[in-house]
Each structure stands twice: as C-alpha cells, then as structure tokens.
Amino acid sequence: MTRQDCITIDPDVLAGKPIVKRTRISVEFVLDLLGGAGRRSRCFANTTT
C-alpha cells in the first residue's frame, strides 16, 4: 500500500487539503493526533464509515 492508495486531494473537500481517501479526515489532523496522543486506535475512535 502506498500513499496514493490512502491519501487524496480534492479541491471540493476541506479546501483541497490532503485527506484520508473516502473520508473528510485531513492528513494534518491524523499527524497531529499521532504526534500528541501517540495511539492510533484513538485517531478514528469517533469516526463512522
């Protein structure tokens, strides 16, 4: 799996910020969570698919 498989940029979603594909979760948000919280399981605990 490559970055292209997981990350996309769409000018109509979050003003063109890189996002996790098929979500509205920005890559910046995930990196901030991982940098601060350190637990991957908490990153998506409150999201729905």
N, CA, C and O atoms as a Tinker XYZ file with bonds, in Angstrom:
   196  protein
     1  N      0.847000   -1.175000    0.000000    73     2
     2  CA     0.000000    0.000000    0.000000    64     1     3
     3  C      0.895000    1.242000    0.000000    63     2     4     5
     4  O      1.828000    1.348000    0.796000    81     3
     5  N      0.599000    2.166000   -0.894000    73     3     6
     6  CA     1.368000    3.398000   -0.996000    64     5     7
     7  C      0.543000    4.581000   -0.512000    63     6     8     9
     8  O     -0.650000    4.448000   -0.236000    81     7
     9  N      1.186000    5.737000   -0.413000    73     7    10
    10  CA     0.465000    6.947000   -0.021000    64     9    11
    11  C     -0.688000    7.239000   -0.976000    63    10    12    13
    12  O     -1.748000    7.701000   -0.554000    81    11
    13  N     -0.477000    6.968000   -2.265000    73    11    14
    14  CA    -1.509000    7.236000   -3.253000    64    13    15
    15  C     -2.747000    6.370000   -3.014000    63    14    16    17
    16  O     -3.849000    6.753000   -3.409000    81    15
    17  N     -2.585000    5.227000   -2.384000    73    15    18
    18  CA    -3.716000    4.360000   -2.071000    64    17    19
    19  C     -4.530000    4.887000   -0.895000    63    18    20    21
    20  O     -5.713000    4.567000   -0.776000    81    19
    21  N     -3.926000    5.679000   -0.036000    73    19    22
    22  CA    -4.570000    6.111000    1.209000    64    21    23
    23  C     -4.910000    7.591000    1.261000    63    22    24    25
    24  O     -5.820000    7.989000    1.989000    81    23
    25  N     -4.199000    8.410000    0.506000    73    23    26
    26  CA    -4.336000    9.861000    0.608000    64    25    27
    27  C     -4.781000   10.424000   -0.732000    63    26    28    29
    28  O     -4.303000   10.005000   -1.786000    81    27
    29  N     -5.697000   11.375000   -0.679000    73    27    30
    30  CA    -6.166000   12.025000   -1.900000    64    29    31
    31  C     -6.312000   13.517000   -1.654000    63    30    32    33
    32  O     -6.399000   13.964000   -0.510000    81    31
    33  N     -6.338000   14.281000   -2.733000    73    31    34
    34  CA    -6.570000   15.720000   -2.662000    64    33    35
    35  C     -7.727000   16.040000   -3.593000    63    34    36    37
    36  O     -7.692000   15.719000   -4.781000    81    35
    37  N     -8.755000   16.679000   -3.037000    73    35    38
    38  CA    -9.928000   17.071000   -3.810000    64    37    39
    39  C    -10.232000   18.524000   -3.461000    63    38    40    41
    40  O    -10.505000   18.828000   -2.300000    81    39
    41  N    -10.192000   19.428000   -4.437000    73    39    42
    42  CA   -10.427000   20.838000   -4.140000    64    41    43
    43  C    -11.802000   21.113000   -3.523000    63    42    44    45
    44  O    -12.000000   22.156000   -2.900000    81    43
    45  N    -12.743000   20.195000   -3.689000    73    43    46
    46  CA   -14.088000   20.379000   -3.133000    64    45    47
    47  C    -14.225000   19.851000   -1.704000    63    46    48    49
    48  O    -15.277000   20.021000   -1.087000    81    47
    49  N    -13.184000   19.217000   -1.171000    73    47    50
    50  CA   -13.232000   18.654000    0.178000    64    49    51
    51  C    -12.130000   19.301000    1.016000    63    50    52    53
    52  O    -10.957000   19.255000    0.648000    81    51
    53  N    -12.508000   19.896000    2.130000    73    51    54
    54  CA   -11.581000   20.556000    3.069000    64    53    55
    55  C    -10.634000   21.521000    2.369000    63    54    56    57
    56  O     -9.447000   21.581000    2.691000    81    55
    57  N    -11.163000   22.274000    1.414000    73    55    58
    58  CA   -10.404000   23.311000    0.700000    64    57    59
    59  C     -9.141000   22.765000    0.040000    63    58    60    61
    60  O     -8.146000   23.479000   -0.086000    81    59
    61  N     -9.179000   21.511000   -0.379000    73    59    62
    62  CA    -8.052000   20.932000   -1.104000    64    61    63
    63  C     -6.924000   20.386000   -0.251000    63    62    64    65
    64  O     -5.868000   20.036000   -0.777000    81    63
    65  N     -7.130000   20.308000    1.063000    73    63    66
    66  CA    -6.106000   19.715000    1.932000    64    65    67
    67  C     -6.008000   18.215000    1.643000    63    66    68    69
    68  O     -7.007000   17.602000    1.265000    81    67
    69  N     -4.832000   17.614000    1.812000    73    67    70
    70  CA    -4.728000   16.156000    1.678000    64    69    71
    71  C     -5.590000   15.479000    2.743000    63    70    72    73
    72  O     -5.556000   15.853000    3.915000    81    71
    73  N     -6.367000   14.474000    2.315000    73    71    74
    74  CA    -7.260000   13.768000    3.231000    64    73    75
    75  C     -7.078000   12.265000    3.096000    63    74    76    77
    76  O     -6.551000   11.775000    2.098000    81    75
    77  N     -7.521000   11.548000    4.112000    73    75    78
    78  CA    -7.577000   10.093000    4.059000    64    77    79
    79  C     -8.681000    9.753000    3.063000    63    78    80    81
    80  O     -9.807000   10.235000    3.188000    81    79
    81  N     -8.359000    8.933000    2.088000    73    79    82
    82  CA    -9.293000    8.615000    0.997000    64    81    83
    83  C    -10.639000    8.131000    1.525000    63    82    84    85
    84  O    -10.708000    7.362000    2.484000    81    83
    85  N    -11.705000    8.595000    0.883000    73    83    86
    86  CA   -13.099000    8.257000    1.185000    64    85    87
    87  C    -13.549000    8.761000    2.567000    63    86    88    89
    88  O    -14.506000    8.231000    3.132000    81    87
    89  N    -12.868000    9.778000    3.114000    73    87    90
    90  CA   -13.271000   10.392000    4.384000    64    89    91
    91  C    -13.137000   11.899000    4.256000    63    90    92    93
    92  O    -12.743000   12.413000    3.209000    81    91
    93  N    -13.464000   12.590000    5.314000    73    91    94
    94  CA   -13.188000   14.029000    5.407000    64    93    95
    95  C    -12.186000   14.274000    6.541000    63    94    96    97
    96  O    -12.212000   15.321000    7.188000    81    95
    97  N    -11.316000   13.310000    6.770000    73    95    98
    98  CA   -10.296000   13.420000    7.810000    64    97    99
    99  C     -8.996000   13.871000    7.142000    63    98   100   101
   100  O     -8.472000   13.194000    6.258000    81    99
   101  N     -8.486000   15.021000    7.579000    73    99   102
   102  CA    -7.275000   15.545000    6.952000    64   101   103
   103  C     -6.039000   14.795000    7.460000    63   102   104   105
   104  O     -5.993000   14.310000    8.590000    81   103
   105  N     -5.056000   14.723000    6.587000    73   103   106
   106  CA    -3.780000   14.110000    6.954000    64   105   107
   107  C     -3.146000   14.906000    8.088000    63   106   108   109
   108  O     -2.537000   14.329000    8.989000    81   107
   109  N     -3.286000   16.213000    8.049000    73   107   110
   110  CA    -2.765000   17.071000    9.111000    64   109   111
   111  C     -3.354000   16.689000   10.467000    63   110   112   113
   112  O     -2.630000   16.632000   11.460000    81   111
   113  N     -4.659000   16.427000   10.518000    73   111   114
   114  CA    -5.340000   16.037000   11.749000    64   113   115
   115  C     -4.771000   14.721000   12.289000    63   114   116   117
   116  O     -4.491000   14.600000   13.482000    81   115
   117  N     -4.607000   13.749000   11.409000    73   115   118
   118  CA    -4.076000   12.445000   11.828000    64   117   119
   119  C     -2.654000   12.597000   12.354000    63   118   120   121
   120  O     -2.315000   12.025000   13.390000    81   119
   121  N     -1.827000   13.356000   11.661000    73   119   122
   122  CA    -0.449000   13.549000   12.116000    64   121   123
   123  C     -0.391000   14.276000   13.454000    63   122   124   125
   124  O      0.438000   13.951000   14.304000    81   123
   125  N     -1.272000   15.261000   13.643000    73   123   126
   126  CA    -1.334000   15.951000   14.941000    64   125   127
   127  C     -1.724000   14.985000   16.055000    63   126   128   129
   128  O     -1.143000   15.021000   17.140000    81   127
   129  N     -2.704000   14.124000   15.792000    73   127   130
   130  CA    -3.119000   13.152000   16.806000    64   129   131
   131  C     -1.982000   12.178000   17.132000    63   130   132   133
   132  O     -1.700000   11.904000   18.298000    81   131
   133  N     -1.347000   11.669000   16.105000    73   131   134
   134  CA    -0.264000   10.711000   16.333000    64   133   135
   135  C      0.912000   11.370000   17.034000    63   134   136   137
   136  O      1.578000   10.743000   17.857000    81   135
   137  N      1.166000   12.616000   16.717000    73   135   138
   138  CA     2.270000   13.327000   17.352000    64   137   139
   139  C      1.995000   13.638000   18.814000    63   138   140   141
   140  O      2.911000   13.625000   19.636000    81   139
   141  N      0.747000   13.915000   19.138000    73   139   142
   142  CA     0.391000   14.280000   20.504000    64   141   143
   143  C     -0.105000   13.106000   21.318000    63   142   144   145
   144  O      0.388000   12.849000   22.417000    81   143
   145  N     -1.070000   12.400000   20.786000    73   143   146
   146  CA    -1.690000   11.310000   21.538000    64   145   147
   147  C     -0.864000   10.036000   21.469000    63   146   148   149
   148  O     -0.717000    9.328000   22.466000    81   147
   149  N     -0.326000    9.747000   20.295000    73   147   150
   150  CA     0.512000    8.573000   20.155000    64   149   151
   151  C     -0.221000    7.254000   20.013000    63   150   152   153
   152  O      0.430000    6.226000   19.824000    81   151
   153  N     -1.531000    7.231000   20.093000    73   151   154
   154  CA    -2.293000    5.984000   19.985000    64   153   155
   155  C     -3.147000    6.015000   18.730000    63   154   156   157
   156  O     -4.078000    6.814000   18.627000    81   155
   157  N     -2.839000    5.164000   17.793000    73   155   158
   158  CA    -3.560000    5.111000   16.535000    64   157   159
   159  C     -5.028000    4.757000   16.734000    63   158   160   161
   160  O     -5.886000    5.254000   16.004000    81   159
   161  N     -5.324000    3.916000   17.700000    73   159   162
   162  CA    -6.708000    3.477000   17.909000    64   161   163
   163  C     -7.613000    4.646000   18.280000    63   162   164   165
   164  O     -8.809000    4.609000   17.991000    81   163
   165  N     -7.073000    5.675000   18.911000    73   163   166
   166  CA    -7.880000    6.826000   19.300000    64   165   167
   167  C     -8.156000    7.762000   18.131000    63   166   168   169
   168  O     -9.108000    8.540000   18.177000    81   167
   169  N     -7.336000    7.698000   17.081000    73   167   170
   170  CA    -7.497000    8.617000   15.958000    64   169   171
   171  C     -8.843000    8.481000   15.294000    63   170   172   173
   172  O     -9.456000    9.483000   14.924000    81   171
   173  N     -9.314000    7.263000   15.137000    73   171   174
   174  CA   -10.546000    7.034000   14.417000    64   173   175
   175  C    -11.661000    6.501000   15.303000    63   174   176   177
   176  O    -12.664000    6.000000   14.793000    81   175
   177  N    -11.509000    6.596000   16.597000    73   175   178
   178  CA   -12.494000    6.058000   17.523000    64   177   179
   179  C    -13.860000    6.721000   17.380000    63   178   180   181
   180  O    -14.885000    6.068000   17.575000    81   179
   181  N    -13.886000    8.005000   17.042000    73   179   182
   182  CA   -15.148000    8.730000   16.958000    64   181   183
   183  C    -15.599000    8.980000   15.537000    63   182   184   185
   184  O    -16.425000    9.864000   15.309000    81   183
   185  N    -15.090000    8.237000   14.576000    73   183   186
   186  CA   -15.497000    8.418000   13.195000    64   185   187
   187  C    -16.402000    7.275000   12.757000    63   186   188   189
   188  O    -16.384000    6.192000   13.341000    81   187
   189  N    -17.168000    7.525000   11.752000    73   187   190
   190  CA   -18.017000    6.486000   11.188000    64   189   191
   191  C    -17.614000    6.262000    9.741000    63   190   192   193
   192  O    -17.034000    7.145000    9.109000    81   191
   193  N    -17.917000    5.095000    9.220000    73   191   194
   194  CA   -17.577000    4.804000    7.828000    64   193   195
   195  C    -18.823000    4.694000    7.004000    63   194   196
   196  O    -18.746000    4.452000    5.799000    81   195
